[in-house]
Amino acid sequence: MKKKHFFSMLVFLFMISAVLAGCGGKSASNSGGSSSQGKGNAAQELTYATTSDVVGLSPILTNDSVSAAVINQIYETLFVRDPKTMEIVPHLAESYETPDDKTWVIKLKKGIKFHDGTDFNAEAVKYTFDKLRDPKTAAPRASLLEPVESVEVKDDYTVVIKTKYPYGPMLAALCHTNAAIVSPTADQKQDLMKQPVGTGPFKFVEWVPGDHITLEKNEQYWQGAPKLNKVTIKVVPEVTTAISMLQTGDVQFIDNVPAEQLSRLQSMKNVDLIKKEGTPVYYLGFNMKKAPMNELAFRQAVSYAINKEEYVKQLKGLGIQSNSVIGPKVFGYNEASENVAYSYDPEKAKQLIKENGYKGVKVKMLVANTANYMKMAEVVQAQLKEAGINAEIESMEWGTFLDAVKQGKYDLTFLGWANSTADGSELLYPNFHSDNVGTSNRIFYSNPAFDKLVEESRTNIDPEVRKQKLKEANEFLLKDAAVVVMNHGVVTAAVDKSVKGLEIDPTGQWSLYHVYRE
Protein backbone atom coordinates (compact mmCIF):
# COMPACT_ATOMS: atom_id res chain seq x y z
CA MET A 1 0.00 0.00 0.00
CA LYS A 2 1.33 3.41 -0.90
CA LYS A 3 2.08 5.51 2.13
CA LYS A 4 2.48 9.29 2.10
CA HIS A 5 3.95 11.37 4.85
CA PHE A 6 3.67 15.06 4.03
CA PHE A 7 4.01 17.79 6.60
CA SER A 8 2.49 21.18 5.99
CA MET A 9 4.88 23.98 6.80
CA LEU A 10 2.62 25.41 9.48
CA VAL A 11 2.17 22.12 11.32
CA PHE A 12 5.81 21.24 10.91
CA LEU A 13 7.05 24.52 12.35
CA PHE A 14 4.68 24.18 15.27
CA MET A 15 5.79 20.60 15.91
CA ILE A 16 9.49 21.33 15.80
CA SER A 17 9.28 24.48 17.90
CA ALA A 18 9.74 22.28 20.97
CA VAL A 19 12.70 20.43 19.52
CA LEU A 20 16.17 21.54 20.47
CA ALA A 21 18.34 18.69 19.32
CA GLY A 22 17.44 15.59 17.41
CA CYS A 23 19.23 12.34 16.80
CA GLY A 24 22.88 13.27 16.66
CA GLY A 25 22.13 16.32 18.82
CA LYS A 26 20.97 18.62 16.03
CA SER A 27 18.38 21.30 16.44
CA ALA A 28 15.05 20.86 14.77
CA SER A 29 13.53 24.21 15.64
CA ASN A 30 13.85 27.95 15.31
CA SER A 31 13.28 30.20 18.28
CA GLY A 32 13.42 33.32 16.16
CA GLY A 33 16.12 35.86 15.62
CA SER A 34 19.36 36.12 17.51
CA SER A 35 21.05 38.79 19.53
CA SER A 36 24.75 39.32 19.88
CA GLN A 37 24.24 39.63 23.63
CA GLY A 38 21.25 37.34 24.20
CA LYS A 39 19.45 38.08 27.46
CA GLY A 40 21.31 40.33 29.83
CA ASN A 41 24.76 41.64 29.06
CA ALA A 42 26.77 38.41 29.22
CA ALA A 43 29.24 37.89 26.39
CA GLN A 44 27.74 35.32 24.05
CA GLU A 45 30.70 32.95 24.15
CA LEU A 46 30.85 29.44 25.60
CA THR A 47 33.68 27.04 26.39
CA TYR A 48 33.00 23.30 26.55
CA ALA A 49 35.66 21.11 28.15
CA THR A 50 36.34 17.59 26.89
CA THR A 51 38.87 15.15 28.36
CA SER A 52 39.72 13.81 24.88
CA ASP A 53 40.46 15.46 21.57
CA VAL A 54 38.37 14.67 18.52
CA VAL A 55 39.55 11.98 16.12
CA GLY A 56 38.47 14.16 13.21
CA LEU A 57 35.64 16.38 11.96
CA SER A 58 34.16 14.48 9.02
CA PRO A 59 30.87 12.69 9.72
CA ILE A 60 31.76 10.15 7.03
CA LEU A 61 35.15 9.18 8.45
CA THR A 62 34.56 9.22 12.22
CA ASN A 63 32.61 6.99 14.58
CA ASP A 64 33.09 8.18 18.15
CA SER A 65 31.11 10.28 20.59
CA VAL A 66 33.89 12.82 21.20
CA SER A 67 34.08 13.78 17.52
CA ALA A 68 30.29 13.59 17.14
CA ALA A 69 29.76 16.25 19.84
CA VAL A 70 31.58 18.79 17.65
CA ILE A 71 30.34 17.48 14.30
CA ASN A 72 26.75 17.91 15.52
CA GLN A 73 27.23 21.67 15.79
CA ILE A 74 28.58 21.96 12.23
CA TYR A 75 26.61 19.42 10.21
CA GLU A 76 22.98 18.36 9.93
CA THR A 77 20.98 15.29 8.92
CA LEU A 78 17.85 14.78 6.83
CA PHE A 79 15.86 13.67 9.86
CA VAL A 80 16.23 14.15 13.62
CA ARG A 81 14.67 12.80 16.80
CA ASP A 82 12.66 15.02 19.09
CA PRO A 83 14.71 14.78 22.32
CA LYS A 84 11.56 14.74 24.45
CA THR A 85 9.47 12.16 22.58
CA MET A 86 12.26 10.43 20.58
CA GLU A 87 9.93 10.59 17.56
CA ILE A 88 11.63 11.05 14.19
CA VAL A 89 10.79 14.27 12.32
CA PRO A 90 12.13 15.85 9.10
CA HIS A 91 14.99 18.33 9.40
CA LEU A 92 16.90 19.03 6.17
CA ALA A 93 14.20 16.88 4.61
CA GLU A 94 10.79 18.44 3.97
CA SER A 95 8.77 15.21 3.67
CA TYR A 96 9.02 11.62 2.50
CA GLU A 97 6.92 8.85 0.99
CA THR A 98 7.37 5.10 0.59
CA PRO A 99 5.62 3.98 -2.60
CA ASP A 100 6.73 0.43 -1.81
CA ASP A 101 8.71 -1.38 0.89
CA LYS A 102 12.03 -0.80 -0.86
CA THR A 103 11.65 2.79 -2.09
CA TRP A 104 12.06 6.03 -0.14
CA VAL A 105 11.26 9.28 -1.94
CA ILE A 106 12.59 12.20 0.11
CA LYS A 107 11.73 15.82 -0.61
CA LEU A 108 14.36 18.30 0.61
CA LYS A 109 14.03 21.80 2.00
CA LYS A 110 15.02 24.56 -0.41
CA GLY A 111 17.17 27.64 0.12
CA ILE A 112 19.72 26.05 2.48
CA LYS A 113 23.40 26.81 1.96
CA PHE A 114 26.56 25.04 3.11
CA HIS A 115 29.10 27.16 5.00
CA ASP A 116 31.11 27.49 1.77
CA GLY A 117 28.13 29.15 0.05
CA THR A 118 27.21 26.18 -2.14
CA ASP A 119 23.66 24.83 -2.29
CA PHE A 120 22.31 22.01 -0.19
CA ASN A 121 20.41 19.89 -2.70
CA ALA A 122 19.75 16.36 -3.93
CA GLU A 123 23.20 16.12 -5.54
CA ALA A 124 24.81 16.81 -2.13
CA VAL A 125 22.73 14.08 -0.51
CA LYS A 126 23.58 11.58 -3.23
CA TYR A 127 27.28 12.50 -3.03
CA THR A 128 27.34 12.06 0.76
CA PHE A 129 25.50 8.75 0.82
CA ASP A 130 27.42 7.30 -2.12
CA LYS A 131 30.73 8.16 -0.45
CA LEU A 132 29.56 6.73 2.89
CA ARG A 133 28.60 3.48 1.11
CA ASP A 134 31.68 3.21 -1.11
CA PRO A 135 34.01 0.43 0.15
CA LYS A 136 36.98 2.54 -0.96
CA THR A 137 36.02 5.16 1.63
CA ALA A 138 36.22 2.58 4.44
CA ALA A 139 33.71 4.63 6.43
CA PRO A 140 33.47 3.32 10.02
CA ARG A 141 29.66 3.53 9.90
CA ALA A 142 29.05 2.43 6.33
CA SER A 143 26.75 -0.15 7.93
CA LEU A 144 24.13 2.59 8.35
CA LEU A 145 23.42 2.44 4.63
CA GLU A 146 24.40 -1.17 3.96
CA PRO A 147 20.84 -2.02 2.77
CA VAL A 148 20.88 0.78 0.18
CA GLU A 149 21.08 -0.35 -3.43
CA SER A 150 21.05 3.08 -5.06
CA VAL A 151 20.65 6.79 -4.38
CA GLU A 152 19.24 8.73 -7.31
CA VAL A 153 18.49 12.40 -7.96
CA LYS A 154 14.91 12.79 -9.22
CA ASP A 155 15.17 16.59 -9.34
CA ASP A 156 17.15 19.30 -7.55
CA TYR A 157 15.28 18.74 -4.29
CA THR A 158 14.10 15.13 -4.48
CA VAL A 159 16.18 12.04 -3.69
CA VAL A 160 15.04 8.47 -4.34
CA ILE A 161 16.66 5.76 -2.22
CA LYS A 162 16.22 2.15 -3.29
CA THR A 163 17.05 -0.63 -0.84
CA LYS A 164 18.00 -4.26 -1.47
CA TYR A 165 15.33 -5.38 0.98
CA PRO A 166 12.74 -3.72 3.25
CA TYR A 167 14.75 -1.73 5.80
CA GLY A 168 12.89 -1.02 9.03
CA PRO A 169 15.43 1.33 10.65
CA MET A 170 15.87 3.57 7.57
CA LEU A 171 14.70 6.83 9.15
CA ALA A 172 16.64 6.06 12.33
CA ALA A 173 19.76 5.56 10.21
CA LEU A 174 19.19 8.84 8.37
CA CYS A 175 19.13 10.82 11.61
CA HIS A 176 22.49 9.44 12.74
CA THR A 177 25.45 11.82 13.02
CA ASN A 178 27.40 9.77 10.49
CA ALA A 179 24.65 10.30 7.90
CA ALA A 180 25.05 14.10 8.10
CA ILE A 181 25.28 15.82 4.73
CA VAL A 182 28.63 17.24 3.61
CA SER A 183 29.44 19.84 0.97
CA PRO A 184 30.62 17.97 -2.15
CA THR A 185 32.59 21.03 -3.30
CA ALA A 186 34.42 21.30 0.02
CA ASP A 187 35.06 17.55 0.23
CA GLN A 188 36.74 17.58 -3.18
CA LYS A 189 38.81 20.64 -2.32
CA GLN A 190 39.96 20.00 1.25
CA ASP A 191 40.23 17.45 4.04
CA LEU A 192 36.93 17.56 5.95
CA MET A 193 38.58 15.73 8.83
CA LYS A 194 40.50 18.96 9.46
CA GLN A 195 38.33 21.61 7.78
CA PRO A 196 34.64 20.66 8.05
CA VAL A 197 31.89 22.31 6.00
CA GLY A 198 28.23 21.64 6.81
CA THR A 199 24.88 23.41 6.93
CA GLY A 200 24.64 23.70 10.73
CA PRO A 201 24.34 26.66 13.10
CA PHE A 202 28.10 26.94 13.72
CA LYS A 203 31.01 27.28 11.32
CA PHE A 204 34.50 25.91 11.78
CA VAL A 205 37.30 28.41 12.54
CA GLU A 206 40.33 26.41 13.69
CA TRP A 207 41.54 23.20 15.30
CA VAL A 208 44.74 23.14 17.32
CA PRO A 209 45.16 19.39 17.98
CA GLY A 210 45.41 18.52 21.64
CA ASP A 211 44.35 22.01 22.69
CA HIS A 212 41.10 23.42 21.26
CA ILE A 213 38.62 23.79 18.43
CA THR A 214 36.96 27.13 17.72
CA LEU A 215 33.56 27.59 16.09
CA GLU A 216 31.69 30.77 15.20
CA LYS A 217 28.01 31.48 14.60
CA ASN A 218 26.65 30.88 11.14
CA GLU A 219 24.98 34.22 10.40
CA GLN A 220 23.22 32.72 7.37
CA TYR A 221 21.88 29.65 9.17
CA TRP A 222 18.56 28.65 7.59
CA GLN A 223 16.66 28.64 10.90
CA GLY A 224 18.11 31.97 12.03
CA ALA A 225 21.58 32.64 13.44
CA PRO A 226 22.38 31.08 16.84
CA LYS A 227 22.63 33.27 19.92
CA LEU A 228 26.21 32.30 20.78
CA ASN A 229 28.84 34.16 18.76
CA LYS A 230 31.72 31.84 19.57
CA VAL A 231 32.13 28.30 20.88
CA THR A 232 35.43 26.85 22.10
CA ILE A 233 35.88 23.12 22.58
CA LYS A 234 38.78 22.93 25.02
CA VAL A 235 40.75 19.72 25.59
CA VAL A 236 41.27 19.28 29.34
CA PRO A 237 42.67 15.75 29.91
CA GLU A 238 41.99 15.67 33.65
CA VAL A 239 38.32 15.83 34.57
CA THR A 240 39.16 17.30 37.99
CA THR A 241 40.88 20.18 36.21
CA ALA A 242 37.87 20.66 33.95
CA ILE A 243 35.60 20.85 37.01
CA SER A 244 37.90 23.39 38.64
CA MET A 245 37.70 25.46 35.45
CA LEU A 246 33.92 25.19 35.59
CA GLN A 247 34.01 26.45 39.16
CA THR A 248 36.18 29.45 38.26
CA GLY A 249 34.16 30.26 35.13
CA ASP A 250 36.94 29.46 32.64
CA VAL A 251 34.68 26.67 31.33
CA GLN A 252 30.89 26.82 31.19
CA PHE A 253 29.94 23.29 30.15
CA ILE A 254 31.09 19.70 30.67
CA ASP A 255 29.27 16.43 30.09
CA ASN A 256 29.73 12.75 31.04
CA VAL A 257 30.10 13.67 34.69
CA PRO A 258 32.03 10.95 36.59
CA ALA A 259 30.25 9.63 39.68
CA GLU A 260 33.15 10.40 42.03
CA GLN A 261 32.87 14.09 41.14
CA LEU A 262 29.11 14.29 41.60
CA SER A 263 29.09 15.60 45.18
CA ARG A 264 31.71 18.20 44.32
CA LEU A 265 29.63 19.52 41.44
CA GLN A 266 26.45 19.53 43.51
CA SER A 267 28.17 21.71 46.09
CA MET A 268 29.06 24.41 43.53
CA LYS A 269 26.66 27.34 43.77
CA ASN A 270 27.44 28.54 40.24
CA VAL A 271 26.70 25.17 38.57
CA ASP A 272 23.51 23.42 37.43
CA LEU A 273 23.52 19.63 36.99
CA ILE A 274 21.47 17.94 34.23
CA LYS A 275 20.69 14.18 34.40
CA LYS A 276 18.38 11.84 32.49
CA GLU A 277 18.15 8.12 31.77
CA GLY A 278 19.70 7.53 28.39
CA THR A 279 20.37 5.13 25.52
CA PRO A 280 24.14 4.49 25.92
CA VAL A 281 25.37 1.01 26.82
CA TYR A 282 28.78 0.14 28.26
CA TYR A 283 30.20 -3.36 28.17
CA LEU A 284 33.24 -5.58 28.59
CA GLY A 285 34.21 -7.09 25.26
CA PHE A 286 36.35 -10.14 24.43
CA ASN A 287 38.76 -10.30 21.50
CA MET A 288 37.20 -13.22 19.64
CA LYS A 289 40.31 -13.65 17.47
CA LYS A 290 42.36 -14.82 20.44
CA ALA A 291 42.38 -17.74 22.87
CA PRO A 292 41.08 -18.16 25.50
CA MET A 293 38.68 -15.27 24.80
CA ASN A 294 37.17 -17.23 21.90
CA GLU A 295 36.28 -20.10 24.28
CA LEU A 296 32.76 -20.05 25.74
CA ALA A 297 33.90 -21.48 29.08
CA PHE A 298 36.36 -18.62 29.57
CA ARG A 299 33.75 -16.00 28.72
CA GLN A 300 31.28 -17.67 31.06
CA ALA A 301 33.87 -17.69 33.85
CA VAL A 302 34.55 -13.97 33.38
CA SER A 303 30.81 -13.27 33.29
CA TYR A 304 30.22 -15.14 36.54
CA ALA A 305 33.20 -13.39 38.16
CA ILE A 306 31.95 -9.83 37.60
CA ASN A 307 29.70 -8.23 40.20
CA LYS A 308 28.09 -5.47 38.15
CA GLU A 309 26.03 -4.29 41.12
CA GLU A 310 29.22 -3.34 42.93
CA TYR A 311 30.27 -1.20 39.97
CA VAL A 312 26.88 0.44 39.40
CA LYS A 313 26.67 1.42 43.07
CA GLN A 314 29.85 3.41 42.59
CA LEU A 315 28.13 5.41 39.84
CA LYS A 316 25.90 7.01 42.49
CA GLY A 317 22.82 7.13 40.34
CA LEU A 318 24.65 7.87 37.08
CA GLY A 319 24.18 4.36 35.68
CA ILE A 320 21.34 1.87 35.25
CA GLN A 321 22.01 -1.78 36.08
CA SER A 322 20.84 -4.10 33.32
CA ASN A 323 21.99 -7.42 31.89
CA SER A 324 20.48 -6.74 28.46
CA VAL A 325 22.62 -5.44 25.60
CA ILE A 326 19.57 -3.59 24.27
CA GLY A 327 18.72 -1.07 26.99
CA PRO A 328 15.39 0.15 28.38
CA LYS A 329 15.41 3.33 26.26
CA VAL A 330 16.16 1.54 22.98
CA PHE A 331 13.69 0.05 20.49
CA GLY A 332 13.67 -3.74 20.90
CA TYR A 333 14.19 -3.90 24.66
CA ASN A 334 12.33 -6.70 26.43
CA GLU A 335 12.45 -6.94 30.20
CA ALA A 336 12.34 -10.76 30.04
CA SER A 337 15.83 -10.74 28.51
CA GLU A 338 17.28 -9.50 31.80
CA ASN A 339 17.14 -13.07 33.16
CA VAL A 340 19.07 -14.67 30.31
CA ALA A 341 22.57 -13.32 31.04
CA TYR A 342 25.02 -14.99 33.43
CA SER A 343 24.60 -13.53 36.90
CA TYR A 344 27.35 -12.92 39.45
CA ASP A 345 28.37 -16.28 40.92
CA PRO A 346 32.01 -16.33 42.09
CA GLU A 347 31.93 -20.04 42.95
CA LYS A 348 30.82 -20.98 39.43
CA ALA A 349 33.53 -18.71 38.06
CA LYS A 350 36.23 -20.42 40.13
CA GLN A 351 34.89 -23.85 39.17
CA LEU A 352 35.04 -23.09 35.43
CA ILE A 353 38.51 -21.58 35.80
CA LYS A 354 39.77 -24.68 37.61
CA GLU A 355 38.11 -27.19 35.25
CA ASN A 356 39.44 -25.49 32.11
CA GLY A 357 42.95 -24.65 33.30
CA TYR A 358 42.45 -20.89 33.31
CA LYS A 359 43.81 -20.30 36.81
CA GLY A 360 46.59 -17.74 36.74
CA VAL A 361 46.04 -16.90 33.06
CA LYS A 362 47.25 -13.39 32.15
CA VAL A 363 45.24 -11.10 29.90
CA LYS A 364 45.72 -7.53 28.67
CA MET A 365 42.81 -5.25 29.48
CA LEU A 366 42.92 -2.24 27.16
CA VAL A 367 41.15 0.85 28.48
CA ALA A 368 40.48 4.39 27.23
CA ASN A 369 41.84 6.89 29.75
CA THR A 370 38.46 8.39 30.66
CA ALA A 371 37.25 8.34 34.26
CA ASN A 372 34.31 5.98 33.75
CA TYR A 373 36.22 3.40 31.72
CA MET A 374 39.14 3.44 34.15
CA LYS A 375 36.72 2.87 37.03
CA MET A 376 35.20 -0.11 35.21
CA ALA A 377 38.65 -1.56 34.60
CA GLU A 378 39.77 -1.22 38.21
CA VAL A 379 36.61 -2.89 39.56
CA VAL A 380 36.73 -5.75 37.06
CA GLN A 381 40.48 -6.26 37.49
CA ALA A 382 40.01 -6.83 41.23
CA GLN A 383 37.07 -9.18 40.70
CA LEU A 384 38.90 -11.25 38.08
CA LYS A 385 41.92 -11.53 40.34
CA GLU A 386 39.68 -12.88 43.10
CA ALA A 387 38.43 -15.53 40.67
CA GLY A 388 41.95 -16.48 39.52
CA ILE A 389 42.50 -14.44 36.33
CA ASN A 390 45.26 -11.82 36.18
CA ALA A 391 44.22 -8.82 34.10
CA GLU A 392 46.83 -6.17 33.37
CA ILE A 393 45.41 -2.72 32.64
CA GLU A 394 46.86 -0.72 29.75
CA SER A 395 45.33 2.74 29.30
CA MET A 396 45.49 4.93 26.20
CA GLU A 397 44.31 8.33 24.98
CA TRP A 398 40.95 8.11 23.19
CA GLY A 399 42.07 8.25 19.55
CA THR A 400 45.01 5.90 20.12
CA PHE A 401 42.72 3.52 22.02
CA LEU A 402 40.25 3.36 19.12
CA ASP A 403 43.03 2.52 16.67
CA ALA A 404 44.46 -0.18 18.94
CA VAL A 405 41.05 -1.79 19.47
CA LYS A 406 40.33 -1.79 15.74
CA GLN A 407 43.64 -3.60 15.19
CA GLY A 408 42.79 -6.17 17.88
CA LYS A 409 45.67 -5.23 20.17
CA TYR A 410 43.94 -6.39 23.34
CA ASP A 411 42.48 -9.42 25.10
CA LEU A 412 39.69 -7.69 27.03
CA THR A 413 38.45 -4.14 26.61
CA PHE A 414 35.64 -1.81 27.64
CA LEU A 415 33.46 -0.34 24.92
CA GLY A 416 30.42 1.87 24.71
CA TRP A 417 27.73 2.70 22.18
CA ALA A 418 25.67 5.86 22.38
CA ASN A 419 22.76 4.34 20.45
CA SER A 420 22.11 7.64 18.75
CA THR A 421 19.51 5.96 16.50
CA ALA A 422 17.78 4.51 19.62
CA ASP A 423 17.11 1.41 17.50
CA GLY A 424 18.20 -2.08 18.57
CA SER A 425 19.05 -3.20 15.03
CA GLU A 426 21.47 -0.30 14.70
CA LEU A 427 23.12 -1.40 17.93
CA LEU A 428 23.45 -5.11 17.19
CA TYR A 429 24.32 -4.87 13.49
CA PRO A 430 27.30 -2.48 13.63
CA ASN A 431 28.73 -3.86 16.86
CA PHE A 432 28.32 -7.62 16.50
CA HIS A 433 27.35 -8.65 12.94
CA SER A 434 30.15 -10.33 10.96
CA ASP A 435 29.71 -7.81 8.11
CA ASN A 436 31.39 -5.23 10.33
CA VAL A 437 34.32 -7.19 11.73
CA GLY A 438 37.35 -4.91 11.60
CA THR A 439 35.31 -1.71 11.49
CA SER A 440 32.54 -1.07 14.03
CA ASN A 441 32.50 -4.70 15.24
CA ARG A 442 35.46 -4.20 17.52
CA ILE A 443 35.27 -7.55 19.35
CA PHE A 444 35.45 -9.48 16.03
CA TYR A 445 32.30 -11.44 16.87
CA SER A 446 31.09 -13.67 14.05
CA ASN A 447 28.23 -16.15 14.29
CA PRO A 448 25.94 -17.05 11.32
CA ALA A 449 22.93 -17.85 13.53
CA PHE A 450 23.20 -14.48 15.28
CA ASP A 451 23.74 -12.70 11.95
CA LYS A 452 20.51 -14.19 10.60
CA LEU A 453 18.46 -12.92 13.56
CA VAL A 454 19.89 -9.41 13.23
CA GLU A 455 19.24 -9.41 9.48
CA GLU A 456 15.63 -10.44 10.10
CA SER A 457 15.26 -7.55 12.56
CA ARG A 458 16.43 -5.15 9.87
CA THR A 459 14.66 -6.55 6.81
CA ASN A 460 11.13 -6.19 8.11
CA ILE A 461 9.08 -3.03 8.51
CA ASP A 462 6.57 -4.56 10.95
CA PRO A 463 7.57 -3.19 14.40
CA GLU A 464 6.27 -6.26 16.26
CA VAL A 465 8.23 -8.68 14.08
CA ARG A 466 11.31 -6.52 14.53
CA LYS A 467 10.91 -6.50 18.31
CA GLN A 468 10.70 -10.31 18.44
CA LYS A 469 13.79 -10.79 16.29
CA LEU A 470 15.71 -8.25 18.37
CA LYS A 471 14.73 -10.10 21.54
CA GLU A 472 16.03 -13.36 20.07
CA ALA A 473 19.27 -11.79 18.83
CA ASN A 474 19.88 -10.02 22.12
CA GLU A 475 19.39 -13.22 24.10
CA PHE A 476 21.64 -15.14 21.69
CA LEU A 477 24.48 -12.73 22.52
CA LEU A 478 23.83 -13.05 26.23
CA LYS A 479 23.79 -16.86 26.20
CA ASP A 480 27.00 -16.86 24.16
CA ALA A 481 28.57 -14.54 26.75
CA ALA A 482 29.79 -12.39 23.87
CA VAL A 483 29.90 -9.34 26.15
CA VAL A 484 29.33 -8.48 29.79
CA VAL A 485 27.03 -5.48 30.06
CA MET A 486 28.40 -3.18 32.76
CA ASN A 487 25.60 -0.61 32.75
CA HIS A 488 23.27 1.53 30.70
CA GLY A 489 23.89 5.22 30.76
CA VAL A 490 22.44 8.17 32.55
CA VAL A 491 23.36 11.14 30.39
CA THR A 492 24.72 14.10 32.32
CA ALA A 493 25.97 17.64 31.96
CA ALA A 494 27.17 20.32 34.34
CA VAL A 495 26.77 23.93 33.22
CA ASP A 496 27.48 27.37 34.61
CA LYS A 497 24.25 29.01 35.79
CA SER A 498 24.73 31.71 33.15
CA VAL A 499 24.12 29.07 30.44
CA LYS A 500 20.50 28.87 29.35
CA GLY A 501 18.68 26.79 26.74
CA LEU A 502 20.83 23.64 26.80
CA GLU A 503 19.03 20.32 26.52
CA ILE A 504 20.62 16.89 26.30
CA ASP A 505 18.68 14.11 24.61
CA PRO A 506 18.67 10.48 25.86
CA THR A 507 21.47 9.58 23.45
CA GLY A 508 23.77 11.95 25.36
CA GLN A 509 24.06 14.31 22.41
CA TRP A 510 23.29 18.01 22.48
CA SER A 511 22.99 21.13 20.37
CA LEU A 512 24.19 24.63 21.21
CA TYR A 513 21.81 26.26 18.73
CA HIS A 514 19.38 27.63 21.34
CA VAL A 515 22.00 28.23 24.05
CA TYR A 516 22.73 31.74 25.30
CA ARG A 517 24.46 33.34 28.29
CA GLU A 518 22.85 35.71 30.75
Summary of the structure (lengths in Angstrom):
residues: 518
radius of gyration: 22.6
end to end distance: 52.4
largest distance: 70.4
contacts: 1890
relative contact order: 0.17
helix: 31%
strand: 25%
